[in-house]
Amino acid sequence: MTGALRSAISGGVDPYLPGIGDDGYAVDQYTLDLDYRVAANRLSGSAEISAMALRALPRLRFDLSGLRVSRVRVNGLKARHTQTPHHLTVTPATPIAAGDRVTVQIDYAGSPRSRRSTWGPVGWEELDDGVIVAAQPSGASTWFPCNDHPSDKAHYDIRIVADAGYTVVANGRQVSSRPSGGRRAWHFVQEQPTSTYLATVQIGRYTSTKVDLDGVAGHLVYPPAIAPRVKHDFRELGAMMALYRRLFGEYPFDGYTVVVTADELEIPLEAQGAAIFGANHAAGDDAWNRLIAHELAHQWFGNSVGVSAWEHIWLNEGFACYSEWLWSEDRGGPTVEECARQHYGGLEEQPEDIVIGAPGAADMFDDRVYKRGALTLHALRRLLGDDAFFALLRDWCADNRYGSVGTVDFLHAASAAAGSGRGGAVRELLESWLFATALPAFPRG
């Protein structure tokens, strides 16, 4: 059984994103052949989606927002299709039986743009001179037809032709970059299973610098005008990588690419094997060092080990936030204990009306999910001790690599790590931090 199939069976359609995603099939691979004109914001593409039916399917539904489909084929045969603003429904010549593999080819085009969400616009966004894709949690449909659910992970093969003078970054290993009719063709392959919201394309007038990240291939991609600032603020990426490899286990992808846009961005964001920052995050003064550490940590927590549904978002953000504190202590800044006390004090001043293990759609990106999630891990570390705690994190990353998990999976893993004598205490601790609104007492050793 493939990882994508396991994920789709366990994940299903997410109640936090009603109407998005489909649990009737699991995607194995997206092959995207794209052509983008920057000045006109015109995207034309062909998507080949290889999937397995999880039940009998008289039709298939894909998420696709604002782009018009001109032709669809299923297993090489012409198929009927209909569209709504955010969905494409495909009706094959004959129904698809449960367990059958299916290949759907979709030709589409249009002027891509962000889609509205509870958390603001998400997906494809034009910059002053280029493109950023910020798809979390529901924006992948703004640039390709997909099953936009975090647990349905797939492989990607992305080819994109763009205007000369622009650099293109997409997920995975860059296979080629060559001239093509006065423009330039780029080819990327993402071999590790990837959630749709972590698939990305970034386009800008960038230059690229190769960097060694503790033996992991790294690339800094940025506008030439801010090169000194980027090289200064991201100079510690290799040390961050070394720390996280020691604490969490081997880096799970082929390389790590950092894109710094010419525009300012409100927040940085992670993609599979990459992170995107705004020019304001590379001021040359290390002001955003903690967020550089945060986004790198997501490659283990959130990307390789993904969530089976969005209610478990603390498993992404709480872990990445705690990783910030680990990095701070390692580089000689405030210790983990000092960071924990500072943020505990902040939580004491905020309403105690959120359950971070299931915060609800409107609050899943609330800062309390991040900080209380990190404090949950600190409390667990105090109970288990350092050796058992970090062994748990390494096992968690190794056992669930490229998979999708939920909070109950972590409860079981933490209880097992504690052993039969302390399993009950671990469950009680985690339930108080994750499933009660009242803020527990500050964790003590």
Stockholm file with secondary structure:
# STOCKHOLM 1.0

chainA/1-445         MTGALRSAISGGVDPYLPGIGDDGYAVDQYTLDLDYRVAANRLSGSAEISAMALRALPRLRFDLSGLRVSRVRVNGLKARHTQTPHHLTVTPATPIAAGDRVTVQIDYAGSPRSRRSTWGPVGWEELDDGVIVAAQPSGASTWFPCNDHPSDKAHYDIRIVADAGYTVVANGRQVSSRPSGGRRAWHFVQEQPTSTYLATVQIGRYTSTKVDLDGVAGHLVYPPAIAPRVKHDFRELGAMMALYRRLFGEYPFDGYTVVVTADELEIPLEAQGAAIFGANHAAGDDAWNRLIAHELAHQWFGNSVGVSAWEHIWLNEGFACYSEWLWSEDRGGPTVEECARQHYGGLEEQPEDIVIGAPGAADMFDDRVYKRGALTLHALRRLLGDDAFFALLRDWCADNRYGSVGTVDFLHAASAAAGSGRGGAVRELLESWLFATALPAFPRG
#=GR chainA/1-445 SS CCHHHHHHHHHCSCTTSTTCCCSSEEEEEEEEEEEEETTTTEEEEEEEEEEEESSCBSSEEEECCSCEEEEEEETTEECEEEEETTEEEEECSSCBCTTCEEEEEEEEEECCCCBCCTTSCBEEEEETTEEEEECTTTCGGGTSCBCCCTTCCEEEEEEEEEETTCEEEESSEEEEEEEETTEEEEEEEEEEEECGGGCCEEEESCEEEEEEETTEEEEEEECGGGHHHHHHHTTTHHHHHHHHHHHHCSCCSSEEEEEECSSCCSSCEEETTEEEECGGGCCSSCTTHHHHHHHHHTTTBTTTBEESSGGGTHHHHHHHHHHHHHHHHHTTSSCHHHHHHHHHHHHHTSCCCCCTTSCCGGGTTCHHHHHHHHHHHHHHHHHHCHHHHHHHHHHHHHHTTTCEECHHHHHHHHHHHHCTTTHHHHHHHHHHHHSCSSCCCCCCC
#=GC SS_cons         CCHHHHHHHHHCSCTTSTTCCCSSEEEEEEEEEEEEETTTTEEEEEEEEEEEESSCBSSEEEECCSCEEEEEEETTEECEEEEETTEEEEECSSCBCTTCEEEEEEEEEECCCCBCCTTSCBEEEEETTEEEEECTTTCGGGTSCBCCCTTCCEEEEEEEEEETTCEEEESSEEEEEEEETTEEEEEEEEEEEECGGGCCEEEESCEEEEEEETTEEEEEEECGGGHHHHHHHTTTHHHHHHHHHHHHCSCCSSEEEEEECSSCCSSCEEETTEEEECGGGCCSSCTTHHHHHHHHHTTTBTTTBEESSGGGTHHHHHHHHHHHHHHHHHTTSSCHHHHHHHHHHHHHTSCCCCCTTSCCGGGTTCHHHHHHHHHHHHHHHHHHCHHHHHHHHHHHHHHTTTCEECHHHHHHHHHHHHCTTTHHHHHHHHHHHHSCSSCCCCCCC
//
